[in-house]
Amino acid sequence: IVLADEPYQMEALFTRDPMKIRDQHILIGMMIIKDIYAKHQVMSHNHGNGYNGAAIELLLPTYGEELGLKGKIAKHWVLNPHPTMIPAMERGWVETMFAFGGEKGMERYTAARTDIFPTGPAGPLRSNRAFAQIAGLYGIDLFLAATLQMDYLGNSSTVTSGRLTGFGGAPNMGHDTRGRRHSSPAYLDMMPRPGRSLIPGKKLVVQMLASQGRFGHNFVPELDAVKIGKEAGFDAPPVMIYGEDVTHIVTEQGIAYLYQADSPDERTQLIGAVAQGTPVGEYADKALVEKLRKTGKIALPEDLGIDPATATHDRLAARSLEELVEWSGGLYDIPDKFKK
């Protein structure tokens, strides 16, 4: 124990209020569950802590069960105990969850769910950041997170002009680890044309972002991070996830299967196909978009049998933090900063 010379308040870093989840997040989540998790039989996950991930977590007990996916996907997690995972845990979706650390308000819940979380003799959660990083590096099928900005080759960063947001574990979780030697259906699916390589598969790395943001286009020719890195004297720009490692990009317009791209130029075309109406969208005209749909390199919501009009708040298993308390049987304590 290190005695600090000033008080440090514990913050709820991974809590997302379901009331703030937008329909766009829900639509993206529905596409991911149906066409990535189900299609590739993704069993082990790490999620970022944004509203996109929270939407997916709250869709598993509703939309996921509607699709008959319970027990077929999303059974094992390397994840801090997100409150938005409570409904999925209560519905029996989750078999194991190994945590990097704890989350304020989840202490009593994790202590009660010893069937899911590793806990000590006295009850508290036994998290281990180093072990969780190793599991995330080598053990999981999929890493999924939102980002703030992406270039035309799929490189992404949360370091943008006027805003500096930490990467967290994304650079570790969000890349393919060549030391892996065990296989899974999801891992093997990511090498559709192995050629002469003996590498059997690849980790799924899914990046989510809207085609347009509050401050303009989210897809840019060059990341702000490149200029910021040069001005700061960095040897390399602060890129969060490299485009070569990204297997899927999901926008509100559809899914681009980057792992199927035959070249960097085609990777740009796939991105443009799901970011129509933006400058990168000019790299994929309507004829090319239709061709990519037919060849299965992109998918729009209608290709997946999803009506965007049905992506609404009533799809979520919980629509407020108070409903998460109910799901937990009163064991989840809403942090003070979120209380009305």
C-alpha positions as CSV (number, residue, x, y, z in Angstrom):
1,I,0.0,0.0,0.0
2,V,1.4,3.4,-1.0
3,L,0.2,6.3,1.1
4,A,-0.8,9.2,-1.2
5,D,-0.1,12.8,-0.1
6,E,-3.5,13.9,-1.3
7,P,-6.9,12.3,-1.6
8,Y,-7.8,10.4,-4.8
9,Q,-11.4,9.7,-5.4
10,M,-12.5,6.4,-7.0
11,E,-14.4,7.1,-10.2
12,A,-16.8,4.9,-12.1
13,L,-14.9,4.6,-15.4
14,F,-16.9,1.8,-17.1
15,T,-20.4,2.8,-16.2
16,R,-22.6,3.9,-19.1
17,D,-26.2,5.1,-18.5
18,P,-28.5,3.2,-20.8
19,M,-30.7,6.3,-21.1
20,K,-27.9,7.9,-23.2
21,I,-27.7,5.0,-25.7
22,R,-28.9,6.3,-29.1
23,D,-30.8,4.4,-31.8
24,Q,-27.6,4.5,-34.0
25,H,-25.7,2.6,-31.3
26,I,-28.5,0.0,-31.2
27,L,-28.5,-0.4,-35.0
28,I,-24.7,-0.9,-35.0
29,G,-25.1,-3.4,-32.2
30,M,-27.8,-5.4,-34.0
31,M,-25.6,-5.7,-37.1
32,I,-22.6,-6.8,-35.0
33,I,-24.5,-9.5,-33.0
34,K,-26.2,-10.9,-36.1
35,D,-23.4,-10.7,-38.7
36,I,-20.2,-10.9,-36.7
37,Y,-20.8,-12.6,-33.3
38,A,-23.3,-15.2,-34.7
39,K,-21.6,-15.6,-38.2
40,H,-18.2,-16.4,-36.7
41,Q,-19.3,-18.1,-33.5
42,V,-17.5,-15.6,-31.3
43,M,-17.2,-17.0,-27.8
44,S,-14.6,-14.9,-26.0
45,H,-14.6,-11.1,-26.0
46,N,-13.2,-7.8,-24.8
47,H,-15.4,-4.7,-25.3
48,G,-14.4,-1.0,-25.1
49,N,-16.4,1.0,-22.5
50,G,-18.4,3.2,-24.8
51,Y,-22.1,3.4,-25.6
52,N,-21.7,1.2,-28.7
53,G,-20.4,-1.7,-26.5
54,A,-23.0,-1.0,-23.8
55,A,-25.7,-1.3,-26.5
56,I,-24.5,-4.7,-27.5
57,E,-24.3,-5.9,-23.9
58,L,-27.9,-4.8,-23.4
59,L,-29.1,-6.4,-26.7
60,L,-27.8,-9.9,-25.9
61,P,-30.7,-10.8,-23.6
62,T,-33.3,-9.4,-26.0
63,Y,-32.2,-9.4,-29.7
64,G,-29.6,-12.1,-29.1
65,E,-32.3,-14.4,-27.6
66,E,-34.7,-13.5,-30.4
67,L,-32.0,-14.8,-32.8
68,G,-31.6,-18.0,-30.7
69,L,-28.0,-17.3,-29.9
70,K,-27.9,-17.9,-26.1
71,G,-25.2,-20.5,-25.4
72,K,-23.7,-20.1,-28.9
73,I,-21.8,-16.9,-28.5
74,A,-20.4,-14.5,-25.9
75,K,-19.8,-17.0,-23.1
76,H,-16.4,-15.9,-21.9
77,W,-15.2,-12.3,-21.3
78,V,-12.0,-10.5,-20.4
79,L,-13.6,-7.3,-19.1
80,N,-14.0,-5.0,-16.2
81,P,-17.4,-5.6,-14.6
82,H,-19.5,-3.3,-16.7
83,P,-22.9,-2.7,-15.1
84,T,-24.5,-3.0,-18.5
85,M,-23.5,-6.7,-18.5
86,I,-25.8,-7.4,-15.5
87,P,-28.8,-8.4,-17.6
88,A,-26.8,-10.8,-19.7
89,M,-25.2,-12.4,-16.6
90,E,-28.6,-12.7,-15.0
91,R,-30.0,-14.4,-18.1
92,G,-27.3,-17.0,-18.1
93,W,-25.3,-15.8,-21.1
94,V,-22.0,-15.4,-19.3
95,E,-20.0,-18.3,-18.0
96,T,-16.8,-16.5,-17.0
97,M,-15.5,-13.0,-16.7
98,F,-11.9,-12.2,-15.8
99,A,-11.4,-8.5,-14.9
100,F,-8.6,-6.1,-15.3
101,G,-9.9,-4.2,-12.3
102,G,-13.1,-3.4,-10.5
103,E,-15.9,-0.9,-11.1
104,K,-17.4,1.4,-8.5
105,G,-20.9,0.2,-7.5
106,M,-20.3,-3.3,-8.7
107,E,-18.6,-4.6,-5.5
108,R,-21.6,-6.3,-4.0
109,Y,-22.7,-7.8,-7.3
110,T,-19.3,-9.3,-8.2
111,A,-18.9,-10.7,-4.6
112,A,-22.3,-12.5,-5.0
113,R,-21.6,-13.9,-8.4
114,T,-18.8,-16.3,-7.6
115,D,-19.9,-18.5,-10.4
116,I,-18.8,-15.9,-12.9
117,F,-16.1,-13.8,-11.2
118,P,-12.9,-14.9,-9.5
119,T,-13.3,-13.8,-5.8
120,G,-11.2,-14.1,-2.7
121,P,-12.2,-15.9,0.6
122,A,-13.7,-12.8,2.0
123,G,-15.8,-12.2,-1.1
124,P,-14.1,-9.2,-3.0
125,L,-13.3,-9.5,-6.7
126,R,-9.9,-10.9,-7.4
127,S,-8.9,-8.9,-10.5
128,N,-5.4,-9.0,-12.1
129,R,-4.5,-6.5,-14.8
130,A,-1.4,-8.3,-16.0
131,F,-3.2,-11.7,-16.4
132,A,-6.2,-10.0,-18.1
133,Q,-3.9,-8.3,-20.6
134,I,-2.3,-11.7,-21.4
135,A,-5.7,-13.3,-21.8
136,G,-6.8,-10.4,-24.0
137,L,-3.6,-10.7,-26.1
138,Y,-3.7,-14.4,-26.7
139,G,-6.9,-15.9,-25.5
140,I,-9.9,-13.9,-26.9
141,D,-11.6,-14.3,-30.2
142,L,-12.6,-10.7,-30.6
143,F,-11.8,-7.1,-29.5
144,L,-14.4,-4.5,-30.2
145,A,-14.4,-0.7,-29.5
146,A,-15.5,2.6,-30.9
147,T,-13.0,5.2,-32.0
148,L,-13.0,8.9,-32.6
149,Q,-11.2,9.2,-36.0
150,M,-10.1,6.8,-38.7
151,D,-8.1,7.4,-41.9
152,Y,-8.8,5.9,-45.3
153,L,-6.7,2.8,-44.6
154,G,-8.4,1.9,-41.3
155,N,-5.8,3.3,-38.9
156,S,-7.6,4.8,-35.9
157,S,-6.8,7.1,-33.0
158,T,-8.6,8.8,-30.1
159,V,-5.9,11.5,-30.1
160,T,-7.5,14.3,-32.2
161,S,-7.1,18.1,-32.5
162,G,-8.4,19.6,-29.3
163,R,-9.1,16.3,-27.6
164,L,-6.8,13.7,-25.9
165,T,-8.5,10.5,-24.9
166,G,-6.5,7.6,-23.5
167,F,-6.2,4.3,-25.4
168,G,-6.6,2.1,-22.4
169,G,-6.0,-1.5,-23.4
170,A,-7.0,-1.0,-27.0
171,P,-3.5,-1.2,-28.6
172,N,-2.9,-4.5,-26.7
173,M,-6.3,-6.0,-27.3
174,G,-6.8,-4.6,-30.8
175,H,-4.1,-6.3,-32.7
176,D,-3.3,-9.8,-33.9
177,T,-0.9,-11.7,-31.7
178,R,1.3,-14.1,-33.7
179,G,2.2,-16.1,-30.6
180,R,-1.3,-17.7,-30.4
181,R,-1.3,-21.4,-31.1
182,H,-4.9,-22.5,-30.1
183,S,-7.7,-22.2,-32.6
184,S,-11.4,-21.4,-32.5
185,P,-14.0,-21.1,-35.3
186,A,-13.9,-17.3,-35.2
187,Y,-10.1,-17.2,-35.3
188,L,-10.0,-19.6,-38.3
189,D,-12.6,-17.7,-40.2
190,M,-10.3,-14.6,-40.5
191,M,-8.0,-16.3,-43.0
192,P,-10.3,-16.8,-46.0
193,R,-7.4,-17.1,-48.4
194,P,-4.4,-18.4,-46.5
195,G,-2.4,-19.3,-49.6
196,R,0.9,-20.8,-48.7
197,S,1.0,-19.4,-45.2
198,L,0.8,-21.7,-42.2
199,I,-0.8,-19.0,-40.1
200,P,-4.3,-20.5,-39.5
201,G,-6.2,-17.5,-38.4
202,K,-6.5,-14.0,-36.9
203,K,-8.1,-12.2,-34.0
204,L,-11.3,-10.3,-34.9
205,V,-10.7,-6.6,-34.4
206,V,-13.9,-4.6,-34.8
207,Q,-13.9,-0.8,-34.9
208,M,-17.2,1.2,-34.7
209,L,-17.8,4.8,-35.6
210,A,-20.5,6.9,-37.2
211,S,-19.7,8.2,-40.7
212,Q,-20.3,11.8,-39.4
213,G,-19.4,13.2,-36.0
214,R,-20.3,16.4,-34.1
215,F,-17.2,18.1,-35.5
216,G,-17.3,16.9,-39.1
217,H,-16.2,13.8,-40.9
218,N,-14.9,10.9,-38.7
219,F,-13.0,9.4,-41.7
220,V,-10.1,11.6,-42.7
221,P,-7.3,11.4,-45.3
222,E,-4.7,11.7,-42.4
223,L,-5.2,11.2,-38.7
224,D,-4.8,14.3,-36.5
225,A,-2.5,12.1,-34.5
226,V,0.1,12.2,-37.3
227,K,0.5,16.0,-37.0
228,I,0.2,15.9,-33.2
229,G,2.9,13.2,-33.0
230,K,5.3,15.3,-35.1
231,E,4.7,18.4,-33.1
232,A,5.3,16.5,-29.9
233,G,8.5,15.0,-31.2
234,F,7.3,11.4,-31.1
235,D,9.2,8.8,-33.0
236,A,5.8,7.5,-34.3
237,P,2.3,8.9,-34.3
238,P,0.0,7.9,-31.5
239,V,-2.1,5.5,-33.5
240,M,-4.5,3.4,-31.4
241,I,-5.1,0.5,-33.8
242,Y,-3.4,-0.1,-37.1
243,G,-5.5,-0.6,-40.2
244,E,-3.7,-3.8,-41.0
245,D,-5.1,-5.4,-37.8
246,V,-8.7,-4.2,-38.2
247,T,-11.0,-7.0,-39.5
248,H,-14.3,-5.2,-39.5
249,I,-15.5,-1.6,-39.6
250,V,-19.1,-0.9,-38.6
251,T,-20.9,2.3,-39.2
252,E,-24.6,3.1,-39.2
253,Q,-24.6,2.4,-42.9
254,G,-23.2,-1.2,-42.7
255,I,-20.3,-3.5,-42.2
256,A,-17.0,-3.5,-44.1
257,Y,-15.2,-6.8,-44.0
258,L,-11.6,-5.5,-44.2
259,Y,-10.1,-9.0,-43.6
260,Q,-11.3,-9.8,-47.2
261,A,-9.6,-6.8,-48.8
262,D,-7.0,-7.9,-51.4
263,S,-5.0,-4.6,-51.2
264,P,-4.7,-1.3,-49.3
265,D,-6.7,0.3,-52.2
266,E,-9.5,-2.1,-51.8
267,R,-9.5,-1.5,-48.0
268,T,-10.2,2.1,-48.8
269,Q,-13.0,1.2,-51.1
270,L,-14.6,-1.0,-48.5
271,I,-14.5,1.8,-46.0
272,G,-15.9,4.2,-48.5
273,A,-18.8,1.8,-49.2
274,V,-20.0,2.1,-45.6
275,A,-19.3,5.9,-45.3
276,Q,-21.3,7.2,-48.3
277,G,-21.9,10.9,-48.3
278,T,-18.4,11.6,-47.0
279,P,-15.2,12.3,-48.8
280,V,-13.9,8.7,-48.4
281,G,-17.3,7.6,-49.8
282,E,-16.1,9.0,-53.2
283,Y,-13.8,6.0,-53.4
284,A,-16.8,3.7,-53.8
285,D,-19.5,4.8,-56.3
286,K,-22.9,3.2,-56.4
287,A,-21.9,0.6,-58.9
288,L,-18.9,-0.5,-56.8
289,V,-21.1,-0.6,-53.6
290,E,-23.5,-3.0,-55.4
291,K,-20.6,-5.1,-56.6
292,L,-19.1,-5.3,-53.0
293,R,-22.5,-6.3,-51.6
294,K,-22.8,-9.1,-54.2
295,T,-19.3,-10.4,-53.5
296,G,-20.0,-10.3,-49.7
297,K,-17.2,-7.8,-48.9
298,I,-19.7,-5.4,-47.3
299,A,-23.2,-5.7,-45.9
300,L,-25.9,-3.1,-45.4
301,P,-28.6,-3.5,-42.8
302,E,-31.1,-4.7,-45.4
303,D,-28.7,-7.4,-46.5
304,L,-28.8,-8.7,-43.0
305,G,-32.6,-8.6,-42.7
306,I,-32.4,-5.7,-40.2
307,D,-34.8,-2.8,-40.5
308,P,-33.1,0.4,-39.0
309,A,-36.6,1.6,-37.9
310,T,-36.6,-1.3,-35.4
311,A,-33.4,-0.2,-33.7
312,T,-35.0,1.6,-30.9
313,H,-34.6,1.9,-27.1
314,D,-37.2,-0.6,-26.3
315,R,-34.8,-3.3,-27.7
316,L,-32.6,-2.9,-24.7
317,A,-32.8,-5.2,-21.7
318,A,-32.5,-2.2,-19.4
319,R,-33.2,1.4,-20.2
320,S,-31.8,3.1,-17.1
321,L,-29.4,2.5,-14.3
322,E,-32.4,2.0,-12.0
323,E,-33.4,-0.9,-14.1
324,L,-29.9,-2.4,-13.8
325,V,-30.4,-2.3,-10.0
326,E,-33.6,-4.3,-10.4
327,W,-31.8,-6.8,-12.7
328,S,-29.1,-7.2,-10.0
329,G,-31.6,-8.0,-7.3
330,G,-30.6,-4.8,-5.5
331,L,-26.9,-5.6,-5.5
332,Y,-25.7,-2.9,-7.9
333,D,-25.2,0.4,-6.2
334,I,-25.5,3.4,-8.6
335,P,-22.4,5.7,-8.1
336,D,-23.2,9.1,-6.6
337,K,-22.2,10.9,-9.8
338,F,-25.0,9.2,-11.7
339,K,-27.7,9.7,-9.2
340,K,-30.5,12.1,-10.1
